[in-house]
Amino acid sequence: MKKFWKMLSTAVLLCGLLMLSACGVEIMFDIGDATLISGEVSQKYKEDTPIVAPVLEKEGYVFVGWDKDFSAPTEEMTVSPIWKKIHTVTFVLDGGQAADEALLTQKIVDGEGATAPEISREGYVFDAWDTDFSAITGDMTVTATWKKLHTVTFDLLGGTSEDTELLVQTIVDGESATLPTATKDRFNLVKWDADVSSVTGDMTVKAVWERKVFTSKEIFDLINPGTVEIKTYRMNDQYYSLGSGFFIDEDGLLLTNYHVIEESRSYKVTLSDGTVYEVSEVVAYDIDKDIALLQVDTQGNNVPYLEIAHELPAVGDFVYALGSSLGLTGTFSNGIVSYVNRTVKDIPNVNFIQTTTPISSGNSGGPLVNDKGYVIGINSASYTEGQNLNLAIEISQYRGIEEASLTPEELFQKEGKIRWYFGELIVQETGESKTGQLLENGSTVHGTINDSKSDYYMVEALEEESYMILMIKADSEEGLEDIAKGYTARYAKYDISRGSVVLPSIYYTGSIVEGEDGEMYFLAVIMLDEPYVSSCKYFGVGLRAQQKVEYEMYIYILTEDMLESFM
């Protein structure tokens, strides 16, 4: 019986299938508010006629599928479309530019992500988008955020760096710059003058250097090339005096004491390597402060120079001096600062640095430097009656001295008191006439006398009380003594061709002395006053000897004021 019923059920099913196959299965497409683009919304499925889904469209949505499988239906069914919302994503660049502008407005299916455009902005770096667009659920505007770019420049101020790529950096706002390494000859890097840990604007960062403290040997090597020996000359390149000085710039600007160059017509400087240059100009000078600023004609060459300190030393600081002490070129000495801002009674407007550093004649005008090699003073004087009492003019006092712009000769003509000196105006004796040879005031004459030949020389008188100076040197001390015994002072009232008369010996005196050069001189001073000054046109001298004597004689008539400077 069970077998019968099973066979009956199978038969009924087969019959139903045969009927379905013959009539078809109806499929309904419920498109709702969508728009039918093509196809039919009601179709019958048969084995030889598959279902073709209609094409739909719905504004603001995208079709993603059907809610049922209708590929092989066995019964009638209604199929509905499945839609997903479409959202608009707009990218706002806030001053930037996009590589592909098509990506600035995108249609994105609900739940999906938008594609970020590639963007840039001059002077800025992209930071982030202000909204997440990885899973879009609605229309949205996405705005770019930027960070300003700043330029950080590192100024080494004369130093060098191996990190050349770090000297100019582009830094994002708020971020830090990388400090480069830096070195400078004779200096230590103390710091950079600005903080770069959080950069908020364009900036230049400068290195702050501090001069190293040097050994004595290093100090000498540092200042010796820029320190010079100064020799001054009068007429006919006659050597006059010696001093020191130092360059303060590479173009040949030089500092020294005024007294080093006074009463001179030209100056030459000798560098430590033996190079000799002439001074072309007195740029500025101050007699009271005893400072002179000179321009050396370096013939277009750069010269080594010393750097100026910007602050005073402290008592006890080590200091060094360099100069031509007593003509000994390149004499280097050291000591300590004994006093700062020392004033001297006779020079109230000058501030001195008192030191124990030995200073001698010839050091004048040379540099006094600290242990970092900076010039702190101009060596000027010492108290010979004491010990270690030496003075240097504070270096700051050279600033502001009155500009002169004079040649050395022009300065001499303006300020000089001794117009002539031994050996400047050289002439030769012209004969044996007892009437006398007329000389220009300040002449140095070369001649020869003996027991049968006397020489007579006359100079035009001044129209006021004055003095006649005679300086004579001879080929031997015996000859000089002979001249000293036999010379006479003379005068002529009208014309020297008529002869001259011996001036009474009460008006003159003389003696043999040793000069600074070690030579022996006969020096005589003859007073010229009334009644002779008003009645005589010429004064002079007669030279005679008991032996042959070759001599040089300097003759100069000058006023009492000039005599004080002369002596």
HELIX and SHEET records of a PDB file:
HELIX    1   1 LYS A    2  CYS A   23  1                                  22    
HELIX    2   2 GLU A  101  LEU A  104  5                                   4    
HELIX    3   3 THR A  164  LEU A  166  5                                   3    
HELIX    4   4 SER A  216  ILE A  223  1                                   8    
HELIX    5   5 MET A  235  ASP A  237  5                                   3    
HELIX    6   6 TYR A  258  ILE A  261  1                                   4    
HELIX    7   7 ILE A  395  TYR A  398  5                                   4    
HELIX    8   8 PRO A  408  GLU A  415  1                                   8    
HELIX    9   9 GLU A  477  GLY A  486  1                                  10    
HELIX   10  10 ILE A  496  ARG A  498  5                                   3    
HELIX   11  11 SER A  505  TYR A  507  5                                   3    
HELIX   12  12 TYR A  532  SER A  535  1                                   4    
HELIX   13  13 GLU A  560  PHE A  566  1                                   7    
SHEET    1   A 3 SER A  42  TYR A  45  0                                        
SHEET    2   A 3 VAL A  25  PHE A  29 -1                                        
SHEET    3   A 3 MET A  77  VAL A  79  1                                        
SHEET    1   B 2 THR A  35  SER A  38  0                                        
SHEET    2   B 2 VAL A  55  GLU A  57 -1                                        
SHEET    1   C 3 TYR A  61  TRP A  66  0                                        
SHEET    2   C 3 PRO A  81  VAL A  92 -1                                        
SHEET    3   C 3 THR A 105  VAL A 109 -1                                        
SHEET    1   D 4 TYR A  61  TRP A  66  0                                        
SHEET    2   D 4 PRO A  81  VAL A  92 -1                                        
SHEET    3   D 4 MET A 140  ASP A 155  1                                        
SHEET    4   D 4 TYR A 124  TRP A 129 -1                                        
SHEET    1   E 4 TYR A  61  TRP A  66  0                                        
SHEET    2   E 4 PRO A  81  VAL A  92 -1                                        
SHEET    3   E 4 MET A 140  ASP A 155  1                                        
SHEET    4   E 4 VAL A 168  VAL A 172 -1                                        
SHEET    1   F 5 TYR A  61  TRP A  66  0                                        
SHEET    2   F 5 PRO A  81  VAL A  92 -1                                        
SHEET    3   F 5 MET A 140  ASP A 155  1                                        
SHEET    4   F 5 MET A 203  ARG A 211  1                                        
SHEET    5   F 5 PHE A 187  TRP A 192 -1                                        
SHEET    1   G 2 GLN A  97  ALA A  98  0                                        
SHEET    2   G 2 ILE A 119  SER A 120 -1                                        
SHEET    1   H 7 GLU A 403  LEU A 406  0                                        
SHEET    2   H 7 VAL A 276  ASP A 286 -1                                        
SHEET    3   H 7 SER A 266  THR A 270 -1                                        
SHEET    4   H 7 THR A 227  TYR A 233 -1                                        
SHEET    5   H 7 TYR A 239  PHE A 247 -1                                        
SHEET    6   H 7 LEU A 253  THR A 256 -1                                        
SHEET    7   H 7 ILE A 291  ASP A 297 -1                                        
SHEET    1   I 7 PHE A 318  SER A 325  0                                        
SHEET    2   I 7 LEU A 328  VAL A 344 -1                                        
SHEET    3   I 7 ILE A 347  THR A 355 -1                                        
SHEET    4   I 7 ASN A 390  GLU A 394 -1                                        
SHEET    5   I 7 VAL A 375  SER A 382 -1                                        
SHEET    6   I 7 PRO A 367  ASN A 370 -1                                        
SHEET    7   I 7 PHE A 318  SER A 325 -1                                        
SHEET    1   J 6 LEU A 425  GLN A 428  0                                        
SHEET    2   J 6 SER A 443  ILE A 449  1                                        
SHEET    3   J 6 VAL A 549  LEU A 558 -1                                        
SHEET    4   J 6 SER A 466  ALA A 474 -1                                        
SHEET    5   J 6 MET A 520  LEU A 528 -1                                        
SHEET    6   J 6 TYR A 508  GLU A 514 -1                                        
SHEET    1   K 5 GLN A 437  LEU A 439  0                                        
SHEET    2   K 5 ASP A 455  GLU A 460  1                                        
SHEET    3   K 5 TYR A 538  LEU A 543 -1                                        
SHEET    4   K 5 THR A 488  ALA A 492 -1                                        
SHEET    5   K 5 VAL A 501  VAL A 502 -1                                        
END                                                                             
